[in-house]
Amino acid sequence: MVRKYVVSPGGRRGAHPDIGSALRAAAARGRAARIEIAPGQYEEQLTVHGEVELVAVGEPGSVVVSRPRGTVLTAFGSVVVRGLVLTGRDADAGVVDCRAGFLTLDRVEVRAHHGVCVHVRPGASATLTDSGFRFGRTVFTGATAVVERCRFAGAADNAVAVIESARVTIRDSRIDGARIHGVRVSDASAQLTGCEITGTERAAVIADTQAELTVEGCRIEGVHGPALQFVEQSRGAVRGTRVRDAENGIVVASGADPQVRDCVFTGCRDTGIHVQEAGRGAFEDCEVVDAGNVGVLSTRGGAPHVSGCRVSGGNVGIAVTDRARGRFTGCHVHDLTGVGLRVWDESKTVFEDVRVERCPFGLDAKGNGGTTAELTGVAFGDFDMIAVAAVGQSRVTLRAATAERGLLGFGAGEEAQLQLHDCTVIGVETGGALAFGTARLVARNLTVTGAQSYGLCGTGSAFVDVAGSRFEECAATGLRFDESCGGRLVDCSVTGTSGTAVQHNGRVQLVSLQTTLPVKEITEPAPPPTIVNNYHGPVFVEAVHSAQLAWGNTNVVQQQTHQSRPDDRSEQTAQSVRTEQTGRTERTDDPGHVDPVERP
């Protein structure tokens, strides 16, 4: 049976003047005790053993227990605290220190100035309900705990720390303004459900050191760092969570591998989904809206698997850079100001059944030969510039891809390689496919319809290998090959009512071509004569006969003879000049061969 004790500082008959005396009386009896505390200010340090309940008689908050320094309440056994305010300063061990047993805080407010609000130690258990924790952090070290409908505000550190194999469940709670993290889970396990986190300076929720973290149905807004972060081989799941106005929606790094589903990341200042440094993760049916830089970014060795995700607004949709990897399936990218898909710098990426709409550029691939992109069943529509651009030494392969309503369908430049298999280009303003520089373009079963200029064009020193392809109703030319472009056409057809079927430079093999339109060979004009001007030789001011010019000799004797006309009675004059000159030796007998040249 529970024994009741009353505490009243006014000296009520039968009441204890302070809480400590009531605790001592209860301990002496060794039975379960209920201590009812009248409203007032109590400056005490409480140590509770056994089965004890501390209850504020008045409204919650009417009883304030405080100390100038250190711990206010130390709990051993089964301790329940209801409706009290516990205030302390410099309490490194915790204003409330649960050392053993089971602790319940119900409608309690704990204020920790320069210290810890609550510390639940290894082996202990705690239940925190409808309570508030201000200024200090709440720490669960190797403990088990359930937190429901609580508020953590203004923590000078992490608001909640779950560490060293602790297991904690937090439901329907709010965390505001933590100076570091809202919730940190390190080498421990935690589950957050229906929580709201705002105003943290670093990651709102972070899992590190092989932690297990589950976040479900939460809202994270207005944080200075990432909303969610999984690092150092942590695991877990994020489901049905909404993020708004964070630096990053979720960051995954250093071997972490979370499962993320049905989440929305809106207005992230940098990235929505950010995977790096050997991070992995599976992202399903998520949405990224108006990301400031990149909607989904895999970089520096990241390797996510993304399926069914939607990216809209912002600058770049999906980017894989700096030796990263990624597999993207069933995604929809639309209404961006920059590039829908990007693969750069030795990255390797697979896109399957992806749609890219209303973006200036569809796919941008750039890098050395280790940069590869494989696209299957990808559709590009309403692009301002080009659906696919491969430059540098990158290698891009498209299978069953379509490009509709844009400037240029598919292009490869510099030393890139572009392979098109069963692809279709419809209604582009310029051309279906373009190869320039020294790029290599291979097309099998390519169909280009309604291009307003050409179906396929090769220029520069590119190489084009086209087989089994059709070019229909291209306004000017079905296929055009300029400059030193080489290659071959096999089993191709060009149809239409006007224009030219093939305009080529004679370097492309026309193995088999079906068309009723003309085929024209471009004749290159003869190169202009080479003119060599030497501004360091002699200058002739009148006609010279039988002149011999020498360059490249250290010592040269130049002999000039001036012969008088028959009616001139002056004697023949001869003079020798020793000169130092460089260059070549040339002889001419044509008085008109060398024109007078002014010295520069």
C-alpha positions as CSV (number, residue, x, y, z in Angstrom):
1,M,0.0,0.0,0.0
2,V,1.2,3.5,-0.9
3,R,2.0,5.8,2.0
4,K,1.2,9.6,1.5
5,Y,3.3,12.4,2.7
6,V,2.5,16.1,2.5
7,V,5.0,18.9,2.1
8,S,3.9,22.5,3.0
9,P,6.5,25.2,3.7
10,G,3.8,27.1,5.6
11,G,3.9,24.7,8.5
12,R,0.6,22.9,8.0
13,R,-0.2,20.4,10.7
14,G,1.1,17.0,9.9
15,A,3.1,18.3,6.9
16,H,6.8,18.3,6.3
17,P,8.4,21.7,5.8
18,D,10.5,20.5,2.9
19,I,10.7,17.7,0.4
20,G,13.9,16.3,1.8
21,S,12.4,15.6,5.2
22,A,9.4,13.8,3.6
23,L,11.8,11.6,1.5
24,R,13.8,10.7,4.6
25,A,10.5,9.7,6.4
26,A,9.5,7.6,3.4
27,A,12.9,5.9,3.2
28,A,12.7,5.0,6.9
29,R,9.5,3.1,6.4
30,G,10.8,1.4,3.3
31,R,7.4,1.4,1.6
32,A,6.0,2.9,-1.6
33,A,5.4,6.6,-1.0
34,R,3.4,9.4,-2.6
35,I,4.7,12.9,-1.6
36,E,2.3,15.7,-2.3
37,I,4.0,19.1,-2.5
38,A,2.2,22.4,-2.0
39,P,3.0,25.3,-4.3
40,G,6.2,27.2,-3.6
41,Q,9.9,27.6,-4.1
42,Y,12.1,24.8,-2.7
43,E,15.9,25.2,-2.8
44,E,16.9,21.6,-2.2
45,Q,19.0,18.7,-3.5
46,L,16.8,15.6,-3.7
47,T,18.0,12.0,-3.6
48,V,15.2,9.5,-4.1
49,H,15.5,5.8,-3.4
50,G,12.9,3.1,-3.8
51,E,9.3,3.5,-5.1
52,V,8.5,7.2,-4.7
53,E,6.1,9.6,-6.4
54,L,6.6,13.4,-6.2
55,V,3.5,15.3,-7.1
56,A,2.7,19.0,-7.3
57,V,-0.6,19.7,-5.6
58,G,-1.4,22.8,-7.6
59,E,-1.2,23.4,-11.3
60,P,1.8,22.0,-13.1
61,G,4.7,24.5,-12.6
62,S,3.4,25.7,-9.2
63,V,6.2,23.8,-7.4
64,V,9.8,24.9,-8.2
65,V,12.8,23.0,-7.0
66,S,16.2,24.5,-7.6
67,R,19.8,24.7,-6.7
68,P,22.4,27.3,-7.5
69,R,24.8,24.6,-8.8
70,G,24.8,21.0,-9.7
71,T,22.2,18.2,-9.7
72,V,18.7,18.9,-8.3
73,L,17.2,15.3,-8.4
74,T,19.1,12.0,-8.2
75,A,16.9,9.0,-8.8
76,F,17.5,5.4,-7.8
77,G,14.7,2.8,-8.0
78,S,11.2,3.6,-9.4
79,V,10.7,7.3,-9.3
80,V,7.7,9.3,-10.6
81,V,7.7,13.1,-10.8
82,R,4.6,15.0,-11.8
83,G,4.0,18.7,-12.3
84,L,7.3,20.0,-10.8
85,V,9.7,22.6,-12.2
86,L,13.4,21.5,-11.7
87,T,16.0,24.2,-12.2
88,G,19.8,24.0,-12.0
89,R,23.0,25.5,-13.3
90,D,26.3,23.9,-14.3
91,A,24.8,20.4,-13.8
92,D,27.2,18.3,-15.9
93,A,25.6,15.2,-14.4
94,G,22.2,16.5,-15.1
95,V,19.6,18.6,-13.3
96,V,17.8,15.2,-13.2
97,D,20.2,12.3,-12.9
98,C,18.7,8.9,-13.2
99,R,21.4,6.5,-12.0
100,A,19.4,3.3,-11.8
101,G,15.9,1.9,-11.9
102,F,13.0,3.5,-13.7
103,L,12.2,7.3,-13.9
104,T,9.0,8.9,-15.0
105,L,8.7,12.6,-15.7
106,D,5.1,13.7,-16.4
107,R,4.2,17.4,-17.0
108,V,7.5,18.4,-15.7
109,E,9.7,21.3,-16.8
110,V,13.5,21.0,-16.4
111,R,15.7,24.0,-16.9
112,A,19.5,23.5,-17.2
113,H,21.6,26.6,-17.5
114,H,25.1,25.5,-18.8
115,G,24.5,21.8,-18.2
116,V,22.4,18.8,-18.8
117,C,18.6,18.7,-18.3
118,V,18.2,14.9,-17.8
119,H,20.8,12.2,-17.8
120,V,19.5,8.6,-17.9
121,R,22.5,6.3,-17.3
122,P,23.3,2.7,-18.5
123,G,20.8,0.1,-17.4
124,A,18.2,2.6,-16.3
125,S,14.9,3.3,-18.0
126,A,12.8,6.5,-18.4
127,T,9.5,7.7,-19.6
128,L,9.1,11.4,-20.3
129,T,5.6,12.6,-21.1
130,D,4.1,16.1,-21.7
131,S,7.2,17.7,-20.3
132,G,9.5,20.6,-21.3
133,F,13.3,20.7,-21.3
134,R,15.1,24.0,-21.8
135,F,18.6,25.2,-22.4
136,G,20.4,22.0,-21.7
137,R,20.6,18.6,-23.5
138,T,18.8,15.4,-22.6
139,V,21.1,12.4,-22.6
140,F,20.3,8.7,-22.8
141,T,23.5,6.7,-22.2
142,G,23.1,3.0,-22.6
143,A,19.5,3.4,-21.4
144,T,16.0,2.7,-22.7
145,A,13.4,5.4,-22.8
146,V,10.1,6.5,-24.3
147,V,9.5,10.2,-24.9
148,E,6.0,11.5,-25.8
149,R,4.6,14.9,-26.4
150,C,7.6,16.7,-25.0
151,R,9.3,19.9,-26.0
152,F,13.0,20.6,-26.1
153,A,13.9,24.2,-26.6
154,G,17.0,26.4,-26.8
155,A,19.6,23.7,-26.1
156,A,23.1,25.0,-26.0
157,D,24.3,21.6,-27.3
158,N,22.4,18.7,-28.8
159,A,18.8,18.8,-27.6
160,V,18.6,15.0,-27.4
161,A,21.6,12.6,-27.4
162,V,21.1,8.9,-27.7
163,I,24.5,7.2,-27.2
164,E,26.4,4.1,-26.2
165,S,23.8,1.4,-27.1
166,A,20.8,3.3,-25.7
167,R,17.4,2.6,-27.2
168,V,15.0,5.5,-27.3
169,T,11.6,6.1,-28.9
170,I,10.4,9.8,-29.3
171,R,6.9,10.5,-30.3
172,D,4.9,13.6,-31.1
173,S,7.5,15.9,-29.7
174,R,9.0,19.2,-30.7
175,I,12.6,20.4,-30.8
176,D,13.4,24.1,-31.3
177,G,16.6,26.1,-31.6
178,A,19.3,23.6,-30.7
179,R,22.8,25.1,-31.1
180,I,24.1,21.8,-32.6
181,H,21.8,18.9,-33.4
182,G,18.2,18.4,-32.6
183,V,18.6,14.6,-32.1
184,R,22.0,12.8,-32.3
185,V,22.1,9.0,-32.3
186,S,25.6,7.6,-31.9
187,D,26.3,3.9,-31.5
188,A,22.7,3.5,-30.4
189,S,19.1,3.1,-31.6
190,A,16.3,5.6,-31.9
191,Q,12.9,6.0,-33.4
192,L,11.3,9.4,-34.1
193,T,7.6,9.4,-35.0
194,G,5.4,12.5,-35.6
195,C,8.0,14.9,-34.3
196,E,8.7,18.5,-35.4
197,I,12.2,20.0,-35.4
198,T,13.1,23.6,-36.2
199,G,16.0,26.0,-36.0
200,T,19.0,23.8,-35.4
201,E,22.4,25.1,-36.4
202,R,23.7,21.7,-37.7
203,A,21.9,18.6,-38.8
204,A,18.4,18.5,-37.2
205,V,18.7,14.7,-36.9
206,I,21.9,12.8,-37.2
207,A,22.9,9.1,-37.0
208,D,26.6,8.3,-36.7
209,T,29.0,5.5,-35.5
210,Q,26.9,2.6,-36.8
211,A,23.7,3.9,-35.3
212,E,20.2,2.7,-36.1
213,L,17.7,5.5,-36.7
214,T,14.1,5.5,-37.9
215,V,12.3,8.7,-38.7
216,E,8.6,8.5,-39.6
217,G,6.0,11.2,-40.2
218,C,8.2,14.0,-39.0
219,R,8.5,17.7,-40.0
220,I,11.8,19.5,-40.2
221,E,11.9,23.2,-41.0
222,G,14.1,26.2,-41.0
223,V,17.4,24.5,-40.0
224,H,20.8,25.9,-40.8
225,G,22.4,22.6,-41.7
226,P,21.0,19.3,-43.2
227,A,17.6,18.2,-42.0
228,L,18.7,14.5,-41.9
229,Q,22.2,13.0,-41.9
230,F,23.4,9.4,-41.9
231,V,27.2,8.9,-41.6
232,E,29.8,6.4,-40.4
233,Q,28.0,3.2,-41.4
234,S,24.7,4.1,-39.8
235,R,21.5,2.5,-40.9
236,G,17.8,3.0,-40.6
237,A,14.8,4.3,-42.4
238,V,13.1,7.6,-43.1
239,R,9.4,7.5,-44.1
240,G,6.7,10.1,-44.7
241,T,8.9,13.0,-43.5
242,R,8.6,16.6,-44.8
243,V,11.6,18.9,-44.9
244,R,11.4,22.6,-45.8
245,D,14.1,25.3,-45.8
246,A,17.2,23.3,-44.9
247,E,20.7,23.4,-46.4
248,N,20.3,19.8,-47.5
249,G,17.2,17.6,-47.2
250,I,19.2,14.5,-46.4
251,V,23.0,13.8,-46.4
252,V,24.4,10.3,-46.6
253,A,28.1,9.7,-46.3
254,S,30.9,7.4,-45.1
255,G,29.3,4.0,-45.7
256,A,25.8,4.9,-44.3
257,D,22.9,3.1,-46.0
258,P,19.4,4.3,-45.0
259,Q,16.1,3.4,-46.7
260,V,14.2,6.6,-47.5
261,R,10.6,6.5,-48.8
262,D,7.7,8.9,-49.4
263,C,9.5,12.0,-48.2
264,V,9.3,15.5,-49.5
265,F,12.2,18.0,-49.5
266,T,11.1,21.5,-50.4
267,G,13.2,24.7,-50.7
268,C,16.5,23.2,-49.7
269,R,19.2,25.8,-50.2
270,D,21.8,23.4,-51.7
271,T,20.6,19.9,-52.3
272,G,17.5,17.8,-51.6
273,I,19.2,14.3,-51.5
274,H,22.9,14.4,-51.1
275,V,25.0,11.2,-51.2
276,Q,28.8,11.3,-50.9
277,E,32.0,9.6,-49.7
278,A,30.9,5.9,-50.2
279,G,27.4,6.6,-48.9
280,R,24.7,4.5,-50.4
281,G,21.0,4.4,-49.6
282,A,17.7,3.5,-51.4
283,F,15.4,6.4,-52.1
284,E,11.8,5.5,-53.2
285,D,8.9,7.7,-54.2
286,C,10.5,10.9,-52.8
287,E,10.0,14.4,-54.1
288,V,12.5,17.3,-54.3
289,V,11.0,20.7,-55.0
290,D,12.9,24.0,-55.7
291,A,16.4,22.9,-54.6
292,G,18.8,25.8,-54.8
293,N,21.6,23.8,-56.5
294,V,20.9,20.1,-57.2
295,G,17.8,18.1,-56.5
296,V,19.6,14.7,-56.2
297,L,23.4,14.7,-56.0
298,S,25.8,11.7,-55.8
299,T,29.4,12.8,-55.5
300,R,32.8,11.8,-54.3
301,G,32.2,8.1,-54.4
302,G,28.5,8.1,-53.5
303,A,26.3,5.2,-54.8
304,P,22.6,5.6,-54.2
305,H,19.7,3.8,-55.8
306,V,16.8,6.1,-56.6
307,S,13.5,5.0,-57.9
308,G,10.1,6.7,-58.5
309,C,11.4,10.1,-57.3
310,R,10.2,13.5,-58.7
311,V,12.4,16.5,-59.0
312,S,10.9,19.9,-60.0
313,G,12.1,23.5,-59.9
314,G,15.6,24.6,-59.0
315,N,18.7,24.4,-61.1
316,V,20.0,20.8,-61.8
317,G,17.8,17.8,-61.4
318,I,20.0,14.7,-60.9
319,A,23.8,15.0,-60.9
320,V,26.5,12.3,-60.5
321,T,30.0,13.8,-60.2
322,D,33.5,13.2,-59.0
323,R,33.8,9.4,-59.4
324,A,30.4,8.7,-58.0
325,R,27.8,6.1,-59.1
326,G,24.1,5.9,-59.1
327,R,21.1,4.0,-60.5
328,F,18.0,6.0,-61.2
329,T,14.7,4.2,-62.2
330,G,11.3,5.6,-62.9
331,C,12.1,9.2,-62.0
332,H,10.5,12.4,-63.3
333,V,12.5,15.6,-63.7
334,H,10.8,18.7,-64.9
335,D,10.7,22.5,-65.0
336,L,14.3,23.3,-64.1
337,T,16.4,26.3,-65.1
338,G,19.6,24.3,-65.9
339,V,20.2,20.6,-66.6
340,G,17.9,17.7,-66.0
341,L,20.6,15.0,-65.7
342,R,24.3,15.4,-65.3
343,V,27.2,12.9,-65.3
344,W,30.7,14.3,-64.8
345,D,34.3,13.4,-63.9
346,E,34.7,9.6,-64.0
347,S,31.2,8.9,-62.7
348,K,29.2,5.9,-63.8
349,T,25.4,6.2,-64.0
350,V,22.4,4.2,-65.1
351,F,19.1,5.8,-65.9
352,E,16.1,3.7,-66.6
353,D,12.6,4.8,-67.6
354,V,13.3,8.4,-66.6
355,R,11.4,11.4,-67.9
356,V,13.0,14.9,-68.4
357,E,10.6,17.7,-69.4
358,R,10.9,21.4,-69.8
359,C,14.6,21.8,-69.0
360,P,17.1,23.7,-71.1
361,F,19.4,20.6,-71.3
362,G,18.4,17.0,-70.9
363,L,21.6,15.1,-70.2
364,D,25.1,16.7,-69.8
365,A,28.0,14.2,-69.8
366,K,31.6,15.5,-69.5
367,G,34.8,14.0,-68.3
368,N,37.5,11.5,-69.3
369,G,37.0,8.0,-70.6
370,G,35.9,6.7,-67.2
371,T,32.8,8.9,-67.4
372,T,29.9,6.7,-68.6
373,A,26.1,7.0,-68.7
374,E,23.7,4.3,-69.8
375,L,20.1,5.4,-70.5
376,T,17.3,3.0,-71.3
377,G,13.7,4.1,-72.0
378,V,14.5,7.7,-71.1
379,A,12.2,10.4,-72.6
380,F,13.3,14.0,-73.1
381,G,10.6,16.6,-74.0
382,D,10.3,20.4,-74.5
383,F,14.0,21.1,-74.0
384,D,15.3,24.5,-75.0
385,M,18.8,23.4,-76.2
386,I,19.8,19.8,-76.5
387,A,18.4,16.5,-75.2
388,V,21.8,14.7,-74.7
389,A,25.2,16.3,-74.9
390,A,28.4,14.2,-74.5
391,V,31.7,16.0,-74.5
392,G,35.3,15.5,-73.4
393,Q,36.0,11.7,-73.5
394,S,32.8,10.7,-72.0
395,R,30.8,7.7,-73.2
396,V,27.1,7.7,-73.4
397,T,24.8,4.9,-74.5
398,L,21.1,5.4,-75.2
399,R,18.6,2.6,-75.7
400,A,15.0,3.3,-76.7
401,A,15.4,6.9,-75.8
402,T,13.2,9.7,-77.3
403,A,13.7,13.4,-77.7
404,E,10.7,15.6,-78.7
405,R,10.3,19.3,-79.2
406,G,13.7,21.0,-78.7
407,L,16.6,22.5,-80.6
408,L,18.9,19.5,-81.1
409,G,18.3,15.9,-80.3
410,F,21.6,14.1,-79.5
411,G,25.1,15.4,-79.8
412,A,28.7,14.3,-79.2
413,G,31.7,16.5,-79.4
414,E,35.5,16.7,-78.7
415,E,36.5,13.1,-78.1
416,A,33.3,11.7,-76.7
417,Q,31.5,8.5,-77.8
418,L,27.7,8.4,-78.3
419,Q,25.8,5.2,-79.1
420,L,22.1,5.3,-80.1
421,H,20.1,2.1,-80.2
422,D,16.4,2.2,-81.2
423,C,16.1,5.9,-80.4
424,T,13.7,8.5,-81.8
425,V,13.9,12.2,-82.4
426,I,10.7,14.1,-83.2
427,G,10.0,17.8,-84.1
428,V,13.4,19.4,-83.3
429,E,14.2,22.9,-84.6
430,T,17.7,22.1,-85.9
431,G,18.8,18.4,-86.1
432,G,18.3,15.0,-84.8
433,A,21.9,14.0,-84.1
434,L,25.3,15.8,-84.3
435,A,28.9,14.7,-84.1
436,F,31.7,17.2,-84.1
437,G,35.4,17.5,-83.1
438,T,36.8,14.0,-83.1
439,A,33.8,12.4,-81.5
440,R,32.4,9.0,-82.5
441,L,28.7,8.5,-83.1
442,V,27.2,5.1,-83.6
443,A,23.5,4.8,-84.5
444,R,21.4,1.7,-84.9
445,N,17.7,1.9,-85.8
446,L,17.6,5.7,-85.2
447,T,14.5,7.5,-86.4
448,V,14.4,11.3,-86.9
449,T,11.1,12.8,-88.0
450,G,10.4,16.4,-88.8
451,A,13.7,18.0,-88.1
452,Q,13.6,21.6,-89.4
453,S,17.2,21.4,-90.7
454,Y,19.0,18.0,-90.9
455,G,18.5,14.5,-89.6
456,L,22.1,13.7,-88.7
457,C,25.2,15.7,-89.2
458,G,28.9,15.0,-88.9
459,T,31.6,17.7,-89.0
460,G,35.2,18.3,-88.0
461,S,37.1,15.0,-87.8
462,A,34.2,13.1,-86.3
463,F,33.4,9.5,-87.2
464,V,29.8,8.5,-87.8
465,D,28.5,4.9,-88.1
466,V,24.8,4.7,-89.0
467,A,22.8,1.6,-89.8
468,G,19.2,0.6,-90.1
469,S,18.1,4.2,-89.5
470,R,15.3,6.4,-91.0
471,F,15.2,10.1,-91.6
472,E,11.8,11.4,-92.4
473,E,10.6,14.9,-93.5
474,C,13.9,16.6,-92.6
475,A,13.5,20.1,-94.1
476,A,17.0,20.6,-95.6
477,T,19.1,17.4,-95.5
478,G,18.6,13.9,-94.3
479,L,22.3,13.4,-93.6
480,R,25.1,15.9,-93.9
481,F,28.9,15.3,-93.6
482,D,31.2,18.3,-93.6
483,E,35.0,18.9,-93.4
484,S,37.0,15.8,-92.6
485,C,34.1,13.8,-91.1
486,G,34.3,10.1,-92.0
487,G,32.1,7.0,-91.5
488,R,29.5,4.9,-93.3
489,L,25.8,4.5,-93.9
490,V,24.2,1.0,-94.1
491,D,20.5,0.2,-94.8
492,C,19.4,3.7,-94.2
493,S,16.4,5.6,-95.7
494,V,15.6,9.2,-96.3
495,T,12.1,10.2,-97.2
496,G,10.4,13.5,-97.8
497,T,9.3,15.8,-100.6
498,S,12.1,18.4,-100.6
499,G,15.7,18.9,-99.7
500,T,18.7,16.6,-100.1
501,A,19.0,13.0,-99.0
502,V,22.7,13.0,-98.3
503,Q,25.2,15.9,-98.6
504,H,28.7,14.4,-98.1
505,N,32.4,15.1,-98.5
506,G,33.4,11.9,-100.2
507,R,34.8,10.4,-96.9
508,V,31.6,8.5,-95.9
509,Q,30.8,5.1,-97.4
510,L,27.2,5.0,-98.7
511,V,26.8,1.2,-98.5
512,S,23.1,1.1,-99.0
513,L,20.6,4.0,-99.0
514,Q,16.9,4.1,-100.0
515,T,15.7,7.6,-101.1
516,T,14.1,9.5,-103.9
517,L,15.9,12.7,-103.0
518,P,19.3,13.7,-104.5
519,V,22.7,12.8,-103.1
520,K,25.3,15.5,-103.4
521,E,29.0,15.5,-102.8
522,I,30.5,18.6,-101.5
523,T,33.6,19.7,-103.5
524,E,36.2,21.4,-101.4
525,P,37.7,24.6,-103.0
526,A,41.5,24.5,-103.9
527,P,43.6,25.8,-101.0
528,P,44.9,29.4,-101.6
529,P,48.6,29.8,-102.6
530,T,51.1,30.1,-99.8
531,I,52.7,33.5,-99.5
532,V,56.0,33.8,-97.5
533,N,57.1,37.3,-96.5
534,N,60.6,37.8,-95.3
535,Y,61.1,41.1,-93.7
536,H,64.8,40.7,-92.8
537,G,66.2,40.4,-96.4
538,P,67.6,43.0,-98.8
539,V,65.4,45.7,-100.3
540,F,65.4,46.4,-104.0
541,V,64.5,49.8,-105.2
542,E,64.7,49.0,-109.0
543,A,64.7,46.0,-111.3
544,V,67.4,43.4,-110.5
545,H,68.8,40.9,-113.0
546,S,70.6,37.6,-112.2
547,A,70.4,38.2,-108.5
548,Q,71.5,35.5,-106.0
549,L,70.2,35.8,-102.4
550,A,71.6,33.9,-99.5
551,W,70.2,33.1,-96.0
552,G,71.6,31.0,-93.3
553,N,75.3,31.7,-93.9
554,T,77.6,33.2,-91.4
555,N,79.7,35.1,-94.0
556,V,78.2,36.2,-97.3
557,V,79.8,38.3,-100.0
558,Q,77.2,40.2,-102.0
559,Q,78.4,41.4,-105.4
560,Q,76.4,44.0,-107.2
561,T,77.3,45.3,-110.7
562,H,75.7,48.5,-112.1
563,Q,76.0,48.5,-115.9
564,S,75.6,51.9,-117.6
565,R,73.3,52.4,-120.6
566,P,74.9,52.7,-124.1
567,D,74.6,56.4,-124.2
568,D,76.0,56.8,-120.7
569,R,79.7,57.7,-120.7
570,S,80.3,56.9,-117.0
571,E,82.5,54.0,-116.2
572,Q,81.4,50.7,-114.9
573,T,81.3,50.7,-111.1
574,A,81.8,47.7,-108.9
575,Q,81.7,47.4,-105.2
576,S,81.8,44.6,-102.7
577,V,79.9,44.5,-99.5
578,R,80.5,41.9,-96.6
579,T,77.4,41.2,-94.7
580,E,76.1,39.0,-91.8
581,Q,72.7,37.5,-92.6
582,T,70.5,34.4,-91.9
583,G,67.9,32.5,-93.8
584,R,68.0,30.7,-97.2
585,T,69.7,30.9,-100.6
586,E,67.5,31.8,-103.6
587,R,68.4,32.8,-107.2
588,T,66.3,34.6,-109.7
589,D,66.7,35.9,-113.3
590,D,63.3,37.5,-113.4
591,P,63.5,41.2,-112.9
592,G,59.8,41.2,-111.9
593,H,60.1,38.3,-109.4
594,V,60.9,40.5,-106.4
595,D,58.8,43.5,-105.7
596,P,60.0,46.5,-103.8
597,V,59.3,46.0,-100.1
598,E,59.3,48.6,-97.5
599,R,61.1,48.0,-94.3
600,P,58.8,47.6,-91.3
